[in-house]
Amino acid sequence: MTSTAIFYHAGCPVCVEAERLLAEAIDRQRYTVETVHLGETPRRIAEAEAAGVKSVPAIVLDGVPLHINFGAALADLKAAG
Amino acid sequence: MTSTAIFYHAGCPVCVEAERLLAEAIDRQRYTVETVHLGETPRRIAEAEAAGVKSVPAIVLDGVPLHINFGAALADLKAAG
């Protein structure tokens, strides 16, 4: 059985970068990786909430929510904006 | 070249579980994965700080710090305690 990893985010460029790093690191031979932009697909917010997602960005690994704070410096936000 | 993933934590059982989930998901053919308990090895706190780690648990992927909040329910903390 393939495990699942779902990233939820809302389009912040720094957060997208954080998720890209994590998605890149995940073993795709064992995990099906999906990225969901909740700003563009708000119909999936309920699904994210049901999985326990309280904030974005978050990754749900086999149903377990992990909330990610990039700890972005303002300088990074300026560079990404 | 192998990429590196370093988990920093301080022993909270729920946080350890969060990190175990992430460590399990990472592709070990491409990443060297290391877990560092900063409570037990405080000499590595400076290294974590230098990588940009502000809080634990955190994972540093190829030098980029990602801070993880498990969003643990109190019920989970009771179960893990």
Backbone of each chain as nested JSON, in Angstrom:
{
  "chains": [
    {"id": "A", "residues": [
      {"number": 1, "name": "MET", "atoms": {"N": [0.834, -1.187, 0.0], "CA": [0.0, 0.0, 0.0], "C": [0.87, 1.238, 0.0]}},
      {"number": 2, "name": "THR", "atoms": {"N": [0.503, 2.193, -0.823], "CA": [1.245, 3.437, -0.854], "C": [0.747, 4.365, 0.246]}},
      {"number": 3, "name": "SER", "atoms": {"N": [1.67, 4.967, 0.944], "CA": [1.311, 5.969, 1.933], "C": [0.987, 7.272, 1.229]}},
      {"number": 4, "name": "THR", "atoms": {"N": [0.35, 8.17, 1.957], "CA": [-0.002, 9.441, 1.346], "C": [0.585, 10.609, 2.129]}},
      {"number": 5, "name": "ALA", "atoms": {"N": [0.996, 11.615, 1.387], "CA": [1.471, 12.87, 1.976], "C": [0.752, 13.99, 1.245]}},
      {"number": 6, "name": "ILE", "atoms": {"N": [-0.013, 14.773, 1.963], "CA": [-0.748, 15.88, 1.352], "C": [-0.274, 17.189, 1.966]}},
      {"number": 7, "name": "PHE", "atoms": {"N": [0.179, 18.099, 1.122], "CA": [0.573, 19.42, 1.587], "C": [-0.601, 20.363, 1.399]}},
      {"number": 8, "name": "TYR", "atoms": {"N": [-0.913, 21.115, 2.423], "CA": [-1.919, 22.164, 2.307], "C": [-1.219, 23.496, 2.476]}},
      {"number": 9, "name": "HIS", "atoms": {"N": [-1.513, 24.432, 1.613], "CA": [-0.928, 25.754, 1.751], "C": [-1.906, 26.765, 1.174]}},
      {"number": 10, "name": "ALA", "atoms": {"N": [-1.52, 28.036, 1.249], "CA": [-2.42, 29.07, 0.739], "C": [-1.681, 30.045, -0.167]}},
      {"number": 11, "name": "GLY", "atoms": {"N": [-0.572, 29.583, -0.723], "CA": [0.051, 30.356, -1.785], "C": [1.174, 31.293, -1.39]}},
      {"number": 12, "name": "CYS", "atoms": {"N": [1.416, 31.477, -0.097], "CA": [2.552, 32.317, 0.322], "C": [3.823, 31.761, -0.309]}},
      {"number": 13, "name": "PRO", "atoms": {"N": [4.589, 32.602, -1.026], "CA": [5.746, 32.074, -1.75], "C": [6.781, 31.421, -0.85]}},
      {"number": 14, "name": "VAL", "atoms": {"N": [6.985, 31.976, 0.334], "CA": [7.969, 31.36, 1.23], "C": [7.466, 29.999, 1.715]}},
      {"number": 15, "name": "CYS", "atoms": {"N": [6.152, 29.927, 1.971], "CA": [5.591, 28.652, 2.427], "C": [5.627, 27.611, 1.317]}},
      {"number": 16, "name": "VAL", "atoms": {"N": [5.392, 28.057, 0.101], "CA": [5.474, 27.139, -1.033], "C": [6.888, 26.579, -1.14]}},
      {"number": 17, "name": "GLU", "atoms": {"N": [7.872, 27.429, -0.902], "CA": [9.257, 26.978, -0.947], "C": [9.524, 25.946, 0.148]}},
      {"number": 18, "name": "ALA", "atoms": {"N": [8.979, 26.194, 1.334], "CA": [9.151, 25.238, 2.428], "C": [8.56, 23.89, 2.04]}},
      {"number": 19, "name": "GLU", "atoms": {"N": [7.406, 23.932, 1.422], "CA": [6.748, 22.688, 1.062], "C": [7.452, 21.996, -0.099]}},
      {"number": 20, "name": "ARG", "atoms": {"N": [7.988, 22.788, -1.007], "CA": [8.736, 22.188, -2.107], "C": [9.929, 21.401, -1.569]}},
      {"number": 21, "name": "LEU", "atoms": {"N": [10.602, 21.991, -0.577], "CA": [11.74, 21.303, 0.032], "C": [11.31, 19.979, 0.641]}},
      {"number": 22, "name": "LEU", "atoms": {"N": [10.208, 20.001, 1.379], "CA": [9.752, 18.779, 2.028], "C": [9.256, 17.767, 0.998]}},
      {"number": 23, "name": "ALA", "atoms": {"N": [8.512, 18.233, 0.013], "CA": [7.98, 17.319, -1.001], "C": [9.119, 16.641, -1.752]}},
      {"number": 24, "name": "GLU", "atoms": {"N": [10.165, 17.41, -1.983], "CA": [11.336, 16.868, -2.693], "C": [11.989, 15.752, -1.896]}},
      {"number": 25, "name": "ALA", "atoms": {"N": [11.937, 15.901, -0.566], "CA": [12.646, 14.962, 0.304], "C": [11.88, 13.658, 0.502]}},
      {"number": 26, "name": "ILE", "atoms": {"N": [10.583, 13.683, 0.23], "CA": [9.766, 12.507, 0.534], "C": [9.962, 11.417, -0.517]}},
      {"number": 27, "name": "ASP", "atoms": {"N": [10.023, 10.206, -0.03], "CA": [10.265, 9.04, -0.864], "C": [9.02, 8.718, -1.691]}},
      {"number": 28, "name": "ARG", "atoms": {"N": [9.09, 9.028, -2.981], "CA": [7.907, 8.862, -3.832], "C": [7.679, 7.431, -4.274]}},
      {"number": 29, "name": "GLN", "atoms": {"N": [8.626, 6.57, -3.96], "CA": [8.367, 5.143, -4.208], "C": [7.396, 4.603, -3.169]}},
      {"number": 30, "name": "ARG", "atoms": {"N": [7.324, 5.276, -2.022], "CA": [6.459, 4.784, -0.943], "C": [5.297, 5.718, -0.656]}},
      {"number": 31, "name": "TYR", "atoms": {"N": [5.421, 6.967, -1.074], "CA": [4.387, 7.957, -0.761], "C": [3.807, 8.572, -2.029]}},
      {"number": 32, "name": "THR", "atoms": {"N": [2.509, 8.705, -2.037], "CA": [1.842, 9.509, -3.05], "C": [1.767, 10.922, -2.502]}},
      {"number": 33, "name": "VAL", "atoms": {"N": [2.389, 11.859, -3.206], "CA": [2.486, 13.228, -2.703], "C": [1.52, 14.126, -3.479]}},
      {"number": 34, "name": "GLU", "atoms": {"N": [0.733, 14.864, -2.748], "CA": [-0.217, 15.789, -3.356], "C": [-0.062, 17.156, -2.707]}},
      {"number": 35, "name": "THR", "atoms": {"N": [-0.163, 18.209, -3.496], "CA": [-0.119, 19.563, -2.957], "C": [-1.455, 20.242, -3.219]}},
      {"number": 36, "name": "VAL", "atoms": {"N": [-2.03, 20.821, -2.177], "CA": [-3.35, 21.445, -2.278], "C": [-3.243, 22.917, -1.892]}},
      {"number": 37, "name": "HIS", "atoms": {"N": [-3.597, 23.787, -2.79], "CA": [-3.638, 25.233, -2.542], "C": [-5.049, 25.574, -2.081]}},
      {"number": 38, "name": "LEU", "atoms": {"N": [-5.199, 25.797, -0.784], "CA": [-6.545, 25.997, -0.232], "C": [-7.154, 27.332, -0.647]}},
      {"number": 39, "name": "GLY", "atoms": {"N": [-6.307, 28.269, -1.06], "CA": [-6.846, 29.519, -1.567], "C": [-7.537, 29.322, -2.906]}},
      {"number": 40, "name": "GLU", "atoms": {"N": [-6.985, 28.4, -3.704], "CA": [-7.552, 28.149, -5.039], "C": [-8.617, 27.063, -5.02]}},
      {"number": 41, "name": "THR", "atoms": {"N": [-8.538, 26.164, -4.045], "CA": [-9.514, 25.073, -3.955], "C": [-10.121, 25.036, -2.55]}},
      {"number": 42, "name": "PRO", "atoms": {"N": [-10.898, 26.093, -2.218], "CA": [-11.462, 26.176, -0.863], "C": [-12.412, 25.028, -0.536]}},
      {"number": 43, "name": "ARG", "atoms": {"N": [-12.894, 24.317, -1.538], "CA": [-13.794, 23.194, -1.245], "C": [-13.068, 22.08, -0.48]}},
      {"number": 44, "name": "ARG", "atoms": {"N": [-11.747, 22.133, -0.467], "CA": [-11.0, 21.101, 0.256], "C": [-10.633, 21.516, 1.675]}},
      {"number": 45, "name": "ILE", "atoms": {"N": [-11.088, 22.699, 2.089], "CA": [-10.778, 23.148, 3.454], "C": [-11.388, 22.19, 4.481]}},
      {"number": 46, "name": "ALA", "atoms": {"N": [-12.61, 21.74, 4.216], "CA": [-13.271, 20.846, 5.165], "C": [-12.481, 19.551, 5.343]}},
      {"number": 47, "name": "GLU", "atoms": {"N": [-11.959, 19.058, 4.236], "CA": [-11.142, 17.836, 4.278], "C": [-9.88, 18.057, 5.125]}},
      {"number": 48, "name": "ALA", "atoms": {"N": [-9.26, 19.227, 4.927], "CA": [-8.059, 19.542, 5.704], "C": [-8.395, 19.645, 7.189]}},
      {"number": 49, "name": "GLU", "atoms": {"N": [-9.501, 20.327, 7.488], "CA": [-9.924, 20.456, 8.881], "C": [-10.197, 19.086, 9.498]}},
      {"number": 50, "name": "ALA", "atoms": {"N": [-10.828, 18.218, 8.722], "CA": [-11.147, 16.882, 9.229], "C": [-9.883, 16.101, 9.548]}},
      {"number": 51, "name": "ALA", "atoms": {"N": [-8.789, 16.403, 8.826], "CA": [-7.519, 15.722, 9.088], "C": [-6.777, 16.346, 10.266]}},
      {"number": 52, "name": "GLY", "atoms": {"N": [-7.323, 17.451, 10.795], "CA": [-6.695, 18.069, 11.953], "C": [-5.832, 19.272, 11.62]}},
      {"number": 53, "name": "VAL", "atoms": {"N": [-5.883, 19.726, 10.37], "CA": [-5.084, 20.884, 9.976], "C": [-5.683, 22.143, 10.599]}},
      {"number": 54, "name": "LYS", "atoms": {"N": [-4.858, 22.877, 11.353], "CA": [-5.305, 24.101, 12.021], "C": [-4.753, 25.342, 11.337]}},
      {"number": 55, "name": "SER", "atoms": {"N": [-3.661, 25.199, 10.639], "CA": [-3.018, 26.333, 9.98], "C": [-2.253, 25.797, 8.774]}},
      {"number": 56, "name": "VAL", "atoms": {"N": [-1.91, 26.685, 7.883], "CA": [-1.078, 26.292, 6.749], "C": [0.22, 27.098, 6.795]}},
      {"number": 57, "name": "PRO", "atoms": {"N": [1.311, 26.586, 6.26], "CA": [1.383, 25.303, 5.587], "C": [1.371, 24.129, 6.563]}},
      {"number": 58, "name": "ALA", "atoms": {"N": [0.839, 23.026, 6.078], "CA": [0.815, 21.799, 6.87], "C": [0.997, 20.619, 5.93]}},
      {"number": 59, "name": "ILE", "atoms": {"N": [1.514, 19.543, 6.472], "CA": [1.586, 18.297, 5.716], "C": [0.86, 17.232, 6.524]}},
      {"number": 60, "name": "VAL", "atoms": {"N": [0.03, 16.471, 5.846], "CA": [-0.677, 15.374, 6.49], "C": [-0.049, 14.078, 5.992]}},
      {"number": 61, "name": "LEU", "atoms": {"N": [0.607, 13.384, 6.916], "CA": [1.294, 12.132, 6.583], "C": [0.455, 10.97, 7.078]}},
      {"number": 62, "name": "ASP", "atoms": {"N": [-0.09, 10.198, 6.144], "CA": [-0.953, 9.082, 6.512], "C": [-1.993, 9.491, 7.541]}},
      {"number": 63, "name": "GLY", "atoms": {"N": [-2.564, 10.662, 7.321], "CA": [-3.656, 11.111, 8.175], "C": [-3.234, 11.922, 9.379]}},
      {"number": 64, "name": "VAL", "atoms": {"N": [-1.937, 12.007, 9.656], "CA": [-1.462, 12.754, 10.831], "C": [-0.998, 14.142, 10.4]}},
      {"number": 65, "name": "PRO", "atoms": {"N": [-1.603, 15.2, 10.971], "CA": [-1.244, 16.553, 10.556], "C": [0.031, 17.051, 11.23]}},
      {"number": 66, "name": "LEU", "atoms": {"N": [0.914, 17.62, 10.444], "CA": [2.104, 18.299, 10.97], "C": [2.057, 19.724, 10.45]}},
      {"number": 67, "name": "HIS", "atoms": {"N": [2.104, 20.674, 11.377], "CA": [2.06, 22.075, 10.972], "C": [3.479, 22.596, 10.839]}},
      {"number": 68, "name": "ILE", "atoms": {"N": [3.715, 23.3, 9.778], "CA": [5.072, 23.751, 9.476], "C": [5.131, 25.269, 9.562]}},
      {"number": 69, "name": "ASN", "atoms": {"N": [6.069, 25.745, 10.364], "CA": [6.369, 27.168, 10.365], "C": [7.743, 27.345, 9.757]}},
      {"number": 70, "name": "PHE", "atoms": {"N": [7.792, 28.048, 8.695], "CA": [9.061, 28.195, 8.005], "C": [10.017, 29.043, 8.829]}},
      {"number": 71, "name": "GLY", "atoms": {"N": [9.511, 29.892, 9.689], "CA": [10.376, 30.802, 10.424], "C": [11.038, 31.777, 9.487]}},
      {"number": 72, "name": "ALA", "atoms": {"N": [10.244, 32.264, 8.524], "CA": [10.793, 33.083, 7.461], "C": [11.273, 34.429, 7.982]}},
      {"number": 73, "name": "ALA", "atoms": {"N": [12.445, 34.804, 7.547], "CA": [12.93, 36.143, 7.85], "C": [12.198, 37.148, 6.964]}},
      {"number": 74, "name": "LEU", "atoms": {"N": [12.034, 38.359, 7.46], "CA": [11.388, 39.391, 6.64], "C": [12.175, 39.601, 5.343]}},
      {"number": 75, "name": "ALA", "atoms": {"N": [13.472, 39.46, 5.427], "CA": [14.296, 39.622, 4.229], "C": [13.921, 38.587, 3.16]}},
      {"number": 76, "name": "ASP", "atoms": {"N": [13.626, 37.374, 3.617], "CA": [13.234, 36.337, 2.667], "C": [11.888, 36.689, 2.035]}},
      {"number": 77, "name": "LEU", "atoms": {"N": [10.985, 37.229, 2.855], "CA": [9.676, 37.598, 2.329], "C": [9.823, 38.708, 1.285]}},
      {"number": 78, "name": "LYS", "atoms": {"N": [10.713, 39.651, 1.57], "CA": [10.948, 40.709, 0.594], "C": [11.492, 40.14, -0.707]}},
      {"number": 79, "name": "ALA", "atoms": {"N": [12.419, 39.206, -0.591], "CA": [13.037, 38.621, -1.782], "C": [12.017, 37.821, -2.585]}},
      {"number": 80, "name": "ALA", "atoms": {"N": [11.066, 37.191, -1.87], "CA": [10.113, 36.315, -2.544], "C": [8.911, 37.084, -3.084]}},
      {"number": 81, "name": "GLY", "atoms": {"N": [8.679, 38.278, -2.545], "CA": [7.435, 38.992, -2.865], "C": [7.425, 39.579, -4.265]}}
    ]},
    {"id": "B", "residues": [
      {"number": 1, "name": "MET", "atoms": {"N": [25.877, 13.575, -4.78], "CA": [25.995, 14.067, -3.411], "C": [24.713, 13.75, -2.655]}},
      {"number": 2, "name": "THR", "atoms": {"N": [24.869, 13.263, -1.444], "CA": [23.701, 12.981, -0.635], "C": [23.24, 14.25, 0.069]}},
      {"number": 3, "name": "SER", "atoms": {"N": [21.947, 14.48, 0.04], "CA": [21.389, 15.6, 0.783], "C": [21.314, 15.228, 2.256]}},
      {"number": 4, "name": "THR", "atoms": {"N": [21.123, 16.221, 3.089], "CA": [21.037, 15.94, 4.51], "C": [19.734, 16.452, 5.102]}},
      {"number": 5, "name": "ALA", "atoms": {"N": [19.22, 15.687, 6.031], "CA": [18.028, 16.074, 6.795], "C": [18.36, 15.856, 8.252]}},
      {"number": 6, "name": "ILE", "atoms": {"N": [18.323, 16.905, 9.043], "CA": [18.633, 16.795, 10.471], "C": [17.408, 17.214, 11.274]}},
      {"number": 7, "name": "PHE", "atoms": {"N": [16.941, 16.315, 12.131], "CA": [15.832, 16.637, 13.019], "C": [16.401, 17.091, 14.352]}},
      {"number": 8, "name": "TYR", "atoms": {"N": [15.911, 18.21, 14.851], "CA": [16.265, 18.649, 16.195], "C": [15.023, 18.575, 17.054]}},
      {"number": 9, "name": "HIS", "atoms": {"N": [15.152, 18.009, 18.223], "CA": [14.018, 17.962, 19.138], "C": [14.546, 17.983, 20.56]}},
      {"number": 10, "name": "ALA", "atoms": {"N": [13.629, 17.961, 21.516], "CA": [14.061, 17.999, 22.913], "C": [13.359, 16.933, 23.748]}},
      {"number": 11, "name": "GLY", "atoms": {"N": [12.878, 15.899, 23.076], "CA": [12.426, 14.721, 23.812], "C": [10.947, 14.61, 24.109]}},
      {"number": 12, "name": "CYS", "atoms": {"N": [10.164, 15.651, 23.792], "CA": [8.715, 15.545, 23.993], "C": [8.202, 14.352, 23.192]}},
      {"number": 13, "name": "PRO", "atoms": {"N": [7.471, 13.438, 23.838], "CA": [7.065, 12.211, 23.122], "C": [6.207, 12.478, 21.891]}},
      {"number": 14, "name": "VAL", "atoms": {"N": [5.331, 13.464, 21.985], "CA": [4.49, 13.75, 20.821], "C": [5.346, 14.311, 19.679]}},
      {"number": 15, "name": "CYS", "atoms": {"N": [6.328, 15.147, 20.05], "CA": [7.187, 15.725, 19.019], "C": [8.077, 14.657, 18.397]}},
      {"number": 16, "name": "VAL", "atoms": {"N": [8.535, 13.73, 19.22], "CA": [9.34, 12.627, 18.691], "C": [8.519, 11.833, 17.682]}},
      {"number": 17, "name": "GLU", "atoms": {"N": [7.246, 11.627, 17.993], "CA": [6.371, 10.901, 17.066], "C": [6.214, 11.668, 15.756]}},
      {"number": 18, "name": "ALA", "atoms": {"N": [6.067, 12.987, 15.86], "CA": [5.956, 13.801, 14.653], "C": [7.21, 13.638, 13.797]}},
      {"number": 19, "name": "GLU", "atoms": {"N": [8.339, 13.631, 14.451], "CA": [9.585, 13.538, 13.709], "C": [9.797, 12.136, 13.15]}},
      {"number": 20, "name": "ARG", "atoms": {"N": [9.356, 11.149, 13.888], "CA": [9.471, 9.787, 13.375], "C": [8.679, 9.655, 12.07]}},
      {"number": 21, "name": "LEU", "atoms": {"N": [7.482, 10.249, 12.058], "CA": [6.655, 10.211, 10.848], "C": [7.388, 10.856, 9.675]}},
      {"number": 22, "name": "LEU", "atoms": {"N": [7.976, 12.015, 9.921], "CA": [8.667, 12.709, 8.841], "C": [9.923, 11.962, 8.43]}},
      {"number": 23, "name": "ALA", "atoms": {"N": [10.681, 11.478, 9.41], "CA": [11.919, 10.768, 9.086], "C": [11.614, 9.524, 8.257]}},
      {"number": 24, "name": "GLU", "atoms": {"N": [10.515, 8.879, 8.589], "CA": [10.108, 7.673, 7.864], "C": [9.794, 7.989, 6.406]}},
      {"number": 25, "name": "ALA", "atoms": {"N": [9.261, 9.197, 6.193], "CA": [8.804, 9.557, 4.852], "C": [9.946, 9.999, 3.936]}},
      {"number": 26, "name": "ILE", "atoms": {"N": [11.061, 10.359, 4.538], "CA": [12.147, 10.92, 3.725], "C": [12.902, 9.825, 2.978]}},
      {"number": 27, "name": "ASP", "atoms": {"N": [13.227, 10.136, 1.752], "CA": [13.896, 9.188, 0.86], "C": [15.355, 9.015, 1.284]}},
      {"number": 28, "name": "ARG", "atoms": {"N": [15.655, 7.883, 1.878], "CA": [17.006, 7.668, 2.423], "C": [18.016, 7.274, 1.368]}},
      {"number": 29, "name": "GLN", "atoms": {"N": [17.54, 7.053, 0.163], "CA": [18.503, 6.844, -0.924], "C": [19.135, 8.166, -1.316]}},
      {"number": 30, "name": "ARG", "atoms": {"N": [18.429, 9.261, -1.029], "CA": [18.949, 10.568, -1.422], "C": [19.326, 11.444, -0.239]}},
      {"number": 31, "name": "TYR", "atoms": {"N": [18.809, 11.103, 0.939], "CA": [19.056, 11.942, 2.11], "C": [19.711, 11.146, 3.231]}},
      {"number": 32, "name": "THR", "atoms": {"N": [20.693, 11.757, 3.835], "CA": [21.234, 11.235, 5.078], "C": [20.423, 11.855, 6.205]}},
      {"number": 33, "name": "VAL", "atoms": {"N": [19.756, 11.016, 6.982], "CA": [18.849, 11.507, 8.012], "C": [19.503, 11.347, 9.389]}},
      {"number": 34, "name": "GLU", "atoms": {"N": [19.501, 12.407, 10.145], "CA": [20.068, 12.381, 11.494], "C": [19.051, 12.985, 12.451]}},
      {"number": 35, "name": "THR", "atoms": {"N": [18.936, 12.416, 13.645], "CA": [18.065, 12.979, 14.674], "C": [18.921, 13.414, 15.852]}},
      {"number": 36, "name": "VAL", "atoms": {"N": [18.706, 14.644, 16.298], "CA": [19.51, 15.215, 17.378], "C": [18.59, 15.618, 18.526]}},
      {"number": 37, "name": "HIS", "atoms": {"N": [18.811, 15.052, 19.686], "CA": [18.074, 15.406, 20.902], "C": [18.875, 16.499, 21.607]}},
      {"number": 38, "name": "LEU", "atoms": {"N": [18.382, 17.724, 21.508], "CA": [19.158, 18.849, 22.037], "C": [19.19, 18.867, 23.561]}},
      {"number": 39, "name": "GLY", "atoms": {"N": [18.244, 18.18, 24.185], "CA": [18.284, 18.076, 25.637], "C": [19.451, 17.204, 26.093]}},
      {"number": 40, "name": "GLU", "atoms": {"N": [19.74, 16.186, 25.287], "CA": [20.82, 15.254, 25.651], "C": [22.16, 15.687, 25.085]}},
      {"number": 41, "name": "THR", "atoms": {"N": [22.126, 16.438, 23.99], "CA": [23.382, 16.884, 23.374], "C": [23.354, 18.4, 23.181]}},
      {"number": 42, "name": "PRO", "atoms": {"N": [23.355, 19.122, 24.313], "CA": [23.248, 20.586, 24.232], "C": [24.417, 21.229, 23.493]}},
      {"number": 43, "name": "ARG", "atoms": {"N": [25.519, 20.524, 23.326], "CA": [26.644, 21.114, 22.597], "C": [26.295, 21.364, 21.13]}},
      {"number": 44, "name": "ARG", "atoms": {"N": [25.198, 20.782, 20.665], "CA": [24.809, 20.987, 19.27], "C": [23.771, 22.102, 19.104]}},
      {"number": 45, "name": "ILE", "atoms": {"N": [23.421, 22.756, 20.218], "CA": [22.453, 23.849, 20.122], "C": [22.992, 24.975, 19.235]}},
      {"number": 46, "name": "ALA", "atoms": {"N": [24.264, 25.268, 19.368], "CA": [24.857, 26.352, 18.579], "C": [24.771, 26.048, 17.083]}},
      {"number": 47, "name": "GLU", "atoms": {"N": [25.006, 24.784, 16.745], "CA": [24.904, 24.353, 15.341], "C": [23.478, 24.525, 14.82]}},
      {"number": 48, "name": "ALA", "atoms": {"N": [22.499, 24.157, 15.674], "CA": [21.099, 24.306, 15.278], "C": [20.759, 25.782, 15.098]}},
      {"number": 49, "name": "GLU", "atoms": {"N": [21.208, 26.606, 16.03], "CA": [20.961, 28.041, 15.93], "C": [21.567, 28.61, 14.659]}},
      {"number": 50, "name": "ALA", "atoms": {"N": [22.77, 28.151, 14.358], "CA": [23.454, 28.655, 13.164], "C": [22.681, 28.297, 11.898]}},
      {"number": 51, "name": "ALA", "atoms": {"N": [21.952, 27.175, 11.939], "CA": [21.157, 26.764, 10.779], "C": [19.824, 27.504, 10.723]}},
      {"number": 52, "name": "GLY", "atoms": {"N": [19.544, 28.305, 11.763], "CA": [18.31, 29.078, 11.753], "C": [17.195, 28.475, 12.581]}},
      {"number": 53, "name": "VAL", "atoms": {"N": [17.498, 27.433, 13.334], "CA": [16.47, 26.801, 14.163], "C": [16.126, 27.715, 15.332]}},
      {"number": 54, "name": "LYS", "atoms": {"N": [14.833, 28.054, 15.459], "CA": [14.362, 28.932, 16.523], "C": [13.614, 28.17, 17.598]}},
      {"number": 55, "name": "SER", "atoms": {"N": [13.065, 27.027, 17.242], "CA": [12.281, 26.232, 18.184], "C": [12.377, 24.777, 17.752]}},
      {"number": 56, "name": "VAL", "atoms": {"N": [12.02, 23.889, 18.655], "CA": [11.986, 22.475, 18.307], "C": [10.562, 21.955, 18.504]}},
      {"number": 57, "name": "PRO", "atoms": {"N": [10.138, 20.952, 17.771], "CA": [10.93, 20.22, 16.795], "C": [11.116, 21.003, 15.499]}},
      {"number": 58, "name": "ALA", "atoms": {"N": [12.232, 20.738, 14.859], "CA": [12.525, 21.359, 13.578], "C": [13.282, 20.364, 12.719]}},
      {"number": 59, "name": "ILE", "atoms": {"N": [13.168, 20.531, 11.425], "CA": [13.981, 19.734, 10.511], "C": [14.746, 20.708, 9.626]}},
      {"number": 60, "name": "VAL", "atoms": {"N": [16.025, 20.437, 9.459], "CA": [16.853, 21.254, 8.586], "C": [17.15, 20.433, 7.333]}},
      {"number": 61, "name": "LEU", "atoms": {"N": [16.597, 20.888, 6.221], "CA": [16.762, 20.182, 4.953], "C": [17.777, 20.924, 4.106]}},
      {"number": 62, "name": "ASP", "atoms": {"N": [18.926, 20.292, 3.898], "CA": [19.998, 20.929, 3.136], "C": [20.236, 22.363, 3.609]}},
      {"number": 63, "name": "GLY", "atoms": {"N": [20.229, 22.519, 4.916], "CA": [20.563, 23.813, 5.496], "C": [19.386, 24.742, 5.724]}},
      {"number": 64, "name": "VAL", "atoms": {"N": [18.203, 24.386, 5.228], "CA": [17.03, 25.254, 5.38], "C": [16.18, 24.765, 6.555]}},
      {"number": 65, "name": "PRO", "atoms": {"N": [15.957, 25.616, 7.553], "CA": [15.198, 25.186, 8.724], "C": [13.691, 25.24, 8.494]}},
      {"number": 66, "name": "LEU", "atoms": {"N": [13.021, 24.171, 8.86], "CA": [11.552, 24.137, 8.859], "C": [11.121, 23.808, 10.276]}},
      {"number": 67, "name": "HIS", "atoms": {"N": [10.301, 24.668, 10.85], "CA": [9.828, 24.438, 12.21], "C": [8.508, 23.707, 12.163]}},
      {"number": 68, "name": "ILE", "atoms": {"N": [8.392, 22.692, 12.98], "CA": [7.21, 21.829, 12.949], "C": [6.418, 21.984, 14.23]}},
      {"number": 69, "name": "ASN", "atoms": {"N": [5.145, 22.286, 14.073], "CA": [4.23, 22.238, 15.211], "C": [3.285, 21.086, 14.991]}},
      {"number": 70, "name": "PHE", "atoms": {"N": [3.333, 20.159, 15.862], "CA": [2.503, 18.977, 15.692], "C": [1.035, 19.328, 15.841]}},
      {"number": 71, "name": "GLY", "atoms": {"N": [0.722, 20.38, 16.55], "CA": [-0.671, 20.71, 16.817], "C": [-1.306, 19.631, 17.663]}},
      {"number": 72, "name": "ALA", "atoms": {"N": [-0.552, 19.192, 18.668], "CA": [-0.971, 18.042, 19.464], "C": [-2.203, 18.366, 20.295]}},
      {"number": 73, "name": "ALA", "atoms": {"N": [-3.143, 17.458, 20.293], "CA": [-4.296, 17.573, 21.174], "C": [-3.86, 17.205, 22.59]}},
      {"number": 74, "name": "LEU", "atoms": {"N": [-4.505, 17.802, 23.58], "CA": [-4.179, 17.448, 24.962], "C": [-4.4, 15.956, 25.199]}},
      {"number": 75, "name": "ALA", "atoms": {"N": [-5.391, 15.401, 24.524], "CA": [-5.663, 13.969, 24.683], "C": [-4.457, 13.141, 24.228]}},
      {"number": 76, "name": "ASP", "atoms": {"N": [-3.807, 13.604, 23.145], "CA": [-2.639, 12.884, 22.667], "C": [-1.502, 12.987, 23.678]}},
      {"number": 77, "name": "LEU", "atoms": {"N": [-1.366, 14.167, 24.285], "CA": [-0.306, 14.342, 25.276], "C": [-0.55, 13.425, 26.475]}},
      {"number": 78, "name": "LYS", "atoms": {"N": [-1.825, 13.313, 26.872], "CA": [-2.136, 12.401, 27.974], "C": [-1.79, 10.962, 27.61]}},
      {"number": 79, "name": "ALA", "atoms": {"N": [-2.122, 10.576, 26.383], "CA": [-1.862, 9.203, 25.952], "C": [-0.372, 8.926, 25.88]}},
      {"number": 80, "name": "ALA", "atoms": {"N": [0.407, 9.955, 25.499], "CA": [1.838, 9.75, 25.292], "C": [2.624, 9.876, 26.599]}},
      {"number": 81, "name": "GLY", "atoms": {"N": [2.019, 10.511, 27.595], "CA": [2.773, 10.859, 28.802], "C": [3.072, 9.679, 29.72]}}
    ]}
  ]
}
